[in-house]
Amino acid sequence: MGFFDKIKKAFMNEKETQPAEIETDETQTEAEVEDKVSETQPVEQEMTEQTQEDSFENEEEPKNNLEAESDPLTTVTPVIHAEERVDPEIMEEQAEEIIVQEKYEKGLEKTRKTFGERLNELFANFRSVDEDFFEELEETLIGADVGFDTAIKITESLRQEVKLRNVKKPAAVQNTIIEKMVDLYEAEGIEENNALNIQENGLTVMLFVGVNGVGKTTSIGKLAHEYKQDGKKVLLAAADTFRAGAIDQLVVWGERAGVEVVRGNAGGDPAAVVFDAVERAKAENADILLVDTAGRLQNKVNLMNELEKIKRIIQRELPDAPHEVLLVVDATTGQNAMSQAKQFKETTDVTGLVLTKLDGTAKGGIVLAIRNELHLPVKLVGLGEGIDDLERFDANDFAIGLFKGLLKVED
C-alpha cells in the first residue's frame, strides 16, 4: 500500500469514527419536541412490561437440572486460544506508535493549517482549472516552502492528471494535488535510510554540525536522555570551544540527562577535546559518544579543516567512525535551512539531518524540498519542547500527519 492509499485510509477511518451529529431544526417549537418525546414513552413502557414478564417466567422455570449442571462431565470450560492472547510487548509497541503519530499530527498542525488556508484561497479565486490556476498553484507551493523544483514537478504532473481524468470539482482537484505531492515524496525516498547508524557491538560516535541557534546542543541533550533511558552508557563531548556559552549549555543538558560531559577550556583545541572524549569512552566501555562541534568559523575553509581534523582524530582510534555526521537545521527558517544544508553538504560528508522546531513552524513543507532536491535523509525531528520530544523521523507518520487533514470528501 502506497503512502497516499494509507493517508486516504486514515482519512476515511477518521470520518467513519466521528460521532454522528444530530441536526435539529432551529424553527422547531418546544411543543413539537415534547410531542415527539411523549410518542416514545408508550413504546418504552411496553418494552419494560415485556421485560418484567420475561423475568417472571424465568423465575417459574423448574430447577430439576441442577445435578446435570453440576456434573463435571457436562460442564463446558471456555477455551482460550493462544492467538487470542495479546502480547503485552505488542500492546506497548502499538500504544507507542499511536503516541508518536499523535505527536506528528500535533507538530505539523501549523503547517497543515497554513497550507490548507493557501489552498482554500486559491480555489476561492478560480472558478475553473485553467493555465492561470496552474501558475497560481505553483506560487502557492513555493510559498509553502516545498521548494522551487518540487513545485514545478507537482504542477506539471497535476496539469497532465487533470486533463487525463477530466478533474473539475475543487475537492477532486485538491485531493489530486495532495496525491501528486505524496507520490513525489514517496518516489524520492525509495532508497532513503532514515535510521541512525548505531553499532551493535562497540562504540557509536556521532558528530553534530550546524550554525549557532538552530537547537544543536538541545538535540544532543535530548538524544542523550533517550539513550540513557534505554540503559546505554552515554558520553558527551563539548567540542564547540569557540563559544564558552556552548560548553556551559552542554554541561547543563548533561546534568538533565544524567550523563558525563568531556570538556576543555574556552578557546582551546576542539580536536583535543574529541581525543580525550574518545579515549574516555573506550576506557569506560561507553555505547554512545555525541560530539557537539563549532557551528560557525571565519569561513568555509576553516570549518572544513576543523571538521576534517576532528574526523582524523576519531578515525585514528576507531577507523570506521564517525558513524553519523548529523546536520541540525531549524525548520522555522524555511528556505534558509535549505541553504545551510547545501553549504554544509559541500563542506563535509553529512549523513543525515536533524530538523528542529517542526512543531513551532508553518514551514514543514521544507521536508519535501530537502528530500526531493538535496537527497539527504531526515533522521530526527523536534516535535515539542519536552525532553522526550525528539523523535526518529518516520516518513509514513510525517505524510499522514501533514496531508491527512488536507483531503476533502468528494461528491
C-alpha positions as CSV (number, residue, x, y, z in Angstrom):
1,M,0.0,0.0,0.0
2,G,1.4,3.4,-1.1
3,F,1.7,6.4,1.1
4,F,-1.4,8.1,-0.5
5,D,-3.5,5.0,0.0
6,K,-2.5,4.9,3.7
7,I,-3.4,8.6,4.1
8,K,-6.7,8.1,2.3
9,K,-7.5,5.1,4.5
10,A,-6.6,7.0,7.7
11,F,-8.8,9.9,6.5
12,M,-11.8,7.7,5.8
13,N,-11.4,5.8,9.1
14,E,-11.4,9.2,10.9
15,K,-14.6,10.2,9.1
16,E,-16.3,6.9,9.9
17,T,-15.4,7.0,13.6
18,Q,-16.5,10.6,14.1
19,P,-19.8,10.7,16.2
20,A,-22.8,11.4,14.1
21,E,-24.2,14.9,14.7
22,I,-28.0,15.1,15.3
23,E,-29.2,18.0,13.3
24,T,-32.3,19.8,14.7
25,D,-34.5,22.3,13.0
26,E,-34.0,25.7,14.7
27,T,-37.6,26.6,13.9
28,Q,-39.0,23.6,15.7
29,T,-41.1,24.6,18.7
30,E,-40.7,23.2,22.2
31,A,-44.3,21.8,22.0
32,E,-43.3,19.7,18.9
33,V,-40.3,18.4,20.7
34,E,-42.4,17.4,23.8
35,D,-44.9,15.7,21.5
36,K,-42.1,13.6,20.0
37,V,-40.8,12.7,23.4
38,S,-44.2,11.6,24.6
39,E,-44.7,9.5,21.5
40,T,-41.7,7.4,22.6
41,Q,-42.9,6.8,26.1
42,P,-45.6,4.2,25.4
43,V,-43.1,2.2,23.4
44,E,-40.6,2.3,26.3
45,Q,-43.4,1.3,28.7
46,E,-44.3,-1.7,26.6
47,M,-40.7,-2.8,26.4
48,T,-40.4,-2.5,30.2
49,E,-43.6,-4.6,30.8
50,Q,-42.4,-7.3,28.4
51,T,-39.1,-7.4,30.2
52,Q,-40.8,-7.9,33.5
53,E,-43.0,-10.7,32.2
54,D,-39.9,-12.5,30.8
55,S,-38.2,-12.2,34.1
56,F,-41.2,-13.7,35.9
57,E,-41.3,-16.6,33.5
58,N,-37.7,-17.3,34.1
59,E,-38.2,-17.4,37.9
60,E,-41.0,-20.0,37.4
61,E,-38.9,-22.4,35.4
62,P,-38.3,-25.8,37.2
63,K,-34.9,-26.3,38.8
64,N,-34.6,-30.0,38.3
65,N,-31.5,-29.7,36.2
66,L,-29.1,-28.7,38.9
67,E,-27.5,-32.1,39.2
68,A,-26.8,-32.2,35.4
69,E,-25.3,-28.7,35.6
70,S,-23.0,-29.6,38.4
71,D,-21.8,-32.8,36.6
72,P,-18.2,-32.2,35.7
73,L,-18.6,-34.3,32.6
74,T,-21.2,-31.9,31.2
75,T,-19.6,-28.7,32.4
76,V,-18.3,-26.6,29.5
77,T,-15.0,-24.9,30.1
78,P,-14.2,-21.9,27.9
79,V,-11.1,-22.5,25.8
80,I,-8.7,-19.5,25.4
81,H,-6.9,-19.9,22.1
82,A,-3.2,-18.8,22.0
83,E,-3.8,-16.4,19.1
84,E,-6.4,-14.6,21.2
85,R,-3.9,-13.6,23.8
86,V,-2.3,-10.2,23.2
87,D,1.4,-10.0,23.9
88,P,2.0,-7.1,26.4
89,E,5.1,-6.0,24.4
90,I,3.0,-5.8,21.2
91,M,0.4,-3.7,23.1
92,E,3.1,-1.4,24.4
93,E,4.6,-1.0,20.9
94,Q,1.1,-0.2,19.4
95,A,0.5,2.3,22.2
96,E,3.9,3.9,21.5
97,E,3.1,4.1,17.8
98,I,-0.2,5.9,18.5
99,I,1.6,8.4,20.7
100,V,4.3,9.1,18.1
101,Q,1.6,9.5,15.4
102,E,-0.3,12.0,17.6
103,K,2.9,13.9,18.1
104,Y,3.4,14.2,14.3
105,E,-0.2,15.3,13.8
106,K,0.1,17.9,16.5
107,G,3.6,19.0,15.5
108,L,2.5,19.5,11.9
109,E,-0.7,21.3,12.8
110,K,0.6,24.8,11.9
111,T,2.0,23.6,8.5
112,R,-1.2,21.8,7.7
113,K,-3.5,24.7,8.7
114,T,-1.4,27.3,6.7
115,F,-1.2,25.1,3.6
116,G,-5.0,24.4,3.8
117,E,-5.7,28.1,4.0
118,R,-3.5,28.7,1.0
119,L,-5.4,26.1,-1.0
120,N,-8.8,27.5,0.1
121,E,-7.7,31.0,-1.0
122,L,-6.5,29.5,-4.3
123,F,-9.8,27.8,-5.1
124,A,-11.8,30.9,-4.0
125,N,-10.1,32.9,-6.7
126,F,-10.6,30.5,-9.5
127,R,-13.8,29.0,-11.0
128,S,-12.1,26.8,-13.5
129,V,-8.8,24.9,-13.7
130,D,-7.0,26.8,-16.4
131,E,-3.5,27.9,-17.1
132,D,-3.8,30.8,-14.7
133,F,-4.8,28.4,-12.0
134,F,-1.7,26.3,-12.5
135,E,0.6,29.3,-12.4
136,E,-1.0,30.4,-9.1
137,L,-0.7,26.9,-7.7
138,E,3.0,26.9,-8.5
139,E,3.4,30.2,-6.5
140,T,1.3,28.7,-3.7
141,L,3.5,25.6,-3.4
142,I,6.7,27.7,-3.5
143,G,5.2,29.9,-0.7
144,A,4.6,26.7,1.3
145,D,8.4,26.0,1.3
146,V,8.2,22.8,-0.7
147,G,11.0,24.1,-2.9
148,F,11.1,25.6,-6.5
149,D,11.9,22.3,-8.3
150,T,9.4,20.4,-6.3
151,A,6.7,23.0,-7.0
152,I,7.4,22.8,-10.8
153,K,7.2,18.9,-10.8
154,I,4.0,18.8,-8.8
155,T,2.3,21.5,-11.0
156,E,3.3,19.8,-14.3
157,S,2.2,16.4,-13.0
158,L,-1.2,17.8,-11.9
159,R,-1.7,19.5,-15.3
160,Q,-1.4,16.2,-17.1
161,E,-3.5,14.4,-14.5
162,V,-6.4,16.9,-14.7
163,K,-6.5,16.5,-18.4
164,L,-6.3,12.7,-18.3
165,R,-9.0,12.3,-15.6
166,N,-11.1,15.4,-16.5
167,V,-11.0,16.6,-12.9
168,K,-13.0,19.7,-12.4
169,K,-14.6,19.9,-8.9
170,P,-12.5,21.7,-6.3
171,A,-12.5,18.8,-3.8
172,A,-11.3,16.4,-6.5
173,V,-8.6,18.9,-7.7
174,Q,-7.3,19.4,-4.2
175,N,-7.1,15.7,-3.5
176,T,-5.2,15.2,-6.7
177,I,-2.8,17.9,-5.7
178,I,-2.2,16.1,-2.4
179,E,-1.9,12.8,-4.2
180,K,0.8,14.2,-6.5
181,M,2.8,15.7,-3.6
182,V,2.7,12.4,-1.7
183,D,3.6,10.4,-4.8
184,L,6.7,12.6,-5.4
185,Y,7.6,12.5,-1.8
186,E,7.4,8.7,-1.7
187,A,9.3,8.2,-5.0
188,E,12.2,10.3,-4.0
189,G,12.6,8.4,-0.7
190,I,12.6,4.8,-2.1
191,E,16.3,4.2,-1.3
192,E,16.5,6.6,1.7
193,N,17.7,5.3,5.0
194,N,16.2,7.3,7.9
195,A,17.6,5.0,10.6
196,L,20.6,6.1,12.8
197,N,23.7,4.0,12.2
198,I,24.0,2.5,15.7
199,Q,26.7,-0.1,16.2
200,E,25.5,-3.3,17.7
201,N,28.9,-4.0,19.2
202,G,31.3,-1.3,20.4
203,L,31.2,2.5,20.5
204,T,28.9,4.6,18.2
205,V,30.2,8.1,17.5
206,M,28.0,10.9,16.2
207,L,29.1,14.4,15.1
208,F,26.6,17.2,15.2
209,V,27.2,20.2,13.0
210,G,25.1,23.3,12.2
211,V,25.1,27.0,12.7
212,N,24.5,28.6,16.1
213,G,21.0,28.9,17.4
214,V,19.3,26.0,15.5
215,G,18.9,23.7,18.5
216,K,22.1,21.7,18.1
217,T,23.0,21.4,21.8
218,T,19.4,20.8,22.8
219,S,19.1,18.0,20.3
220,I,22.2,16.4,21.6
221,G,20.9,16.6,25.2
222,K,17.5,15.1,24.3
223,L,19.1,12.2,22.4
224,A,21.5,11.6,25.3
225,H,18.5,11.4,27.6
226,E,16.8,8.9,25.3
227,Y,19.8,6.6,25.2
228,K,20.4,6.9,28.9
229,Q,16.7,5.8,29.5
230,D,17.4,2.8,27.2
231,G,20.1,1.7,29.6
232,K,23.1,2.7,27.4
233,K,26.3,4.3,28.6
234,V,26.5,7.8,27.0
235,L,29.2,10.4,26.9
236,L,29.0,14.0,25.5
237,A,32.0,15.9,24.1
238,A,31.9,19.8,24.2
239,A,34.0,20.4,21.1
240,D,32.5,23.8,20.3
241,T,35.2,25.6,22.2
242,F,34.8,28.8,20.3
243,R,31.8,29.8,22.5
244,A,32.0,29.5,26.3
245,G,28.2,29.5,26.3
246,A,28.1,26.4,24.2
247,I,30.2,24.5,26.7
248,D,28.1,25.6,29.6
249,Q,24.9,24.8,27.8
250,L,26.0,21.2,27.0
251,V,27.0,20.7,30.7
252,V,23.5,21.7,31.8
253,W,22.0,19.3,29.3
254,G,24.4,16.6,30.5
255,E,23.1,17.1,34.1
256,R,19.5,17.0,32.9
257,A,20.1,13.7,31.0
258,G,22.3,12.3,33.7
259,V,25.4,11.8,31.5
260,E,29.0,12.9,31.8
261,V,30.4,15.7,29.6
262,V,34.0,15.8,28.4
263,R,35.1,19.5,28.1
264,G,38.1,21.7,27.7
265,N,38.8,25.4,28.1
266,A,37.0,28.0,26.0
267,G,39.1,28.8,23.0
268,G,41.0,25.5,23.2
269,D,41.6,22.9,20.5
270,P,38.3,21.1,19.7
271,A,40.2,18.1,18.3
272,A,42.0,17.7,21.7
273,V,38.6,17.6,23.4
274,V,37.4,15.0,21.0
275,F,40.5,12.9,21.5
276,D,40.0,12.9,25.3
277,A,36.3,12.0,24.8
278,V,37.1,9.0,22.6
279,E,39.8,7.7,25.0
280,R,37.4,8.0,27.9
281,A,34.6,6.4,26.0
282,K,36.8,3.4,25.2
283,A,38.2,3.1,28.7
284,E,34.6,3.2,30.2
285,N,33.1,0.9,27.6
286,A,30.6,3.6,26.6
287,D,28.0,2.8,23.9
288,I,27.3,6.3,22.6
289,L,29.5,9.3,22.1
290,L,27.8,12.5,21.0
291,V,30.1,15.3,19.8
292,D,29.0,19.0,19.7
293,T,31.1,20.9,17.1
294,A,31.5,24.6,16.3
295,G,28.7,26.0,14.1
296,R,30.4,29.0,12.6
297,L,34.1,29.7,11.9
298,Q,35.5,32.6,9.9
299,N,34.9,30.9,6.5
300,K,34.1,27.5,4.9
301,V,37.8,26.5,4.6
302,N,38.4,26.9,8.4
303,L,35.2,25.0,9.1
304,M,36.1,22.2,6.7
305,N,39.6,21.9,8.1
306,E,38.4,21.8,11.7
307,L,35.9,19.1,10.9
308,E,38.4,17.0,9.0
309,K,40.9,17.3,11.9
310,I,38.2,16.0,14.3
311,K,37.5,13.1,11.9
312,R,41.1,12.2,11.7
313,I,41.5,12.1,15.5
314,I,38.4,9.9,15.8
315,Q,39.5,7.5,13.0
316,R,42.9,7.1,14.5
317,E,41.2,5.3,17.4
318,L,38.1,4.0,15.5
319,P,38.7,3.5,11.8
320,D,35.0,3.2,10.8
321,A,33.9,6.3,12.8
322,P,32.2,8.7,12.9
323,H,29.2,6.6,12.2
324,E,26.9,9.7,11.7
325,V,27.5,13.3,10.8
326,L,24.2,15.0,11.5
327,L,23.4,18.5,10.3
328,V,21.0,20.3,12.6
329,V,18.7,22.8,10.9
330,D,15.9,25.0,12.2
331,A,12.6,24.2,10.4
332,T,11.2,27.7,11.2
333,T,13.8,29.2,8.9
334,G,12.3,27.5,5.8
335,Q,14.5,28.1,2.7
336,N,17.4,29.4,4.9
337,A,17.5,25.8,6.2
338,M,17.9,24.6,2.7
339,S,20.7,27.0,2.0
340,Q,22.5,25.9,5.2
341,A,22.1,22.2,4.2
342,K,23.6,22.9,0.8
343,Q,26.6,24.7,2.3
344,F,27.3,22.1,4.9
345,K,26.9,19.3,2.3
346,E,29.6,20.9,0.2
347,T,31.8,21.3,3.3
348,T,31.6,17.9,4.9
349,D,30.1,14.4,4.5
350,V,26.8,14.9,6.1
351,T,24.9,11.6,6.6
352,G,21.6,13.0,7.7
353,L,19.6,15.9,9.1
354,V,18.0,16.8,12.4
355,L,15.1,19.0,11.8
356,T,14.3,21.0,15.0
357,K,11.3,23.1,16.0
358,L,8.9,21.5,13.5
359,D,6.1,22.0,15.9
360,G,6.6,25.7,16.0
361,T,6.5,26.5,12.3
362,A,4.2,26.6,9.3
363,K,7.2,25.6,7.1
364,G,7.0,21.8,7.5
365,G,7.0,21.6,3.7
366,I,10.7,22.0,3.8
367,V,11.0,18.3,4.4
368,L,9.7,17.7,0.9
369,A,12.3,20.1,-0.5
370,I,15.1,18.5,1.4
371,R,14.2,15.0,0.2
372,N,13.4,16.0,-3.4
373,E,16.3,18.4,-4.0
374,L,19.1,17.6,-1.6
375,H,18.5,13.8,-1.2
376,L,19.6,14.0,2.4
377,P,17.7,11.7,4.8
378,V,16.0,13.4,7.7
379,K,16.8,11.2,10.7
380,L,15.4,13.1,13.7
381,V,12.7,15.7,14.2
382,G,11.9,18.0,17.1
383,L,8.1,17.8,17.7
384,G,8.0,19.7,21.0
385,E,9.9,21.4,23.8
386,G,9.9,18.5,26.2
387,I,13.0,16.3,26.8
388,D,11.1,13.4,25.2
389,D,10.0,15.3,22.1
390,L,12.9,14.4,19.8
391,E,11.6,11.6,17.6
392,R,13.0,9.3,14.9
393,F,11.8,10.6,11.5
394,D,9.2,8.3,10.1
395,A,8.2,9.1,6.5
396,N,4.8,7.4,6.9
397,D,3.9,9.3,10.1
398,F,5.1,12.5,8.5
399,A,3.0,12.0,5.4
400,I,-0.2,11.2,7.3
401,G,0.4,14.0,9.8
402,L,0.9,16.6,7.1
403,F,-1.6,15.5,4.4
404,K,-4.5,13.6,6.1
405,G,-6.2,16.8,7.3
406,L,-6.0,18.3,3.8
407,L,-8.1,15.7,2.0
408,K,-11.6,16.6,1.0
409,V,-14.7,14.5,0.8
410,E,-15.6,14.2,-2.9
411,D,-19.2,14.3,-4.0
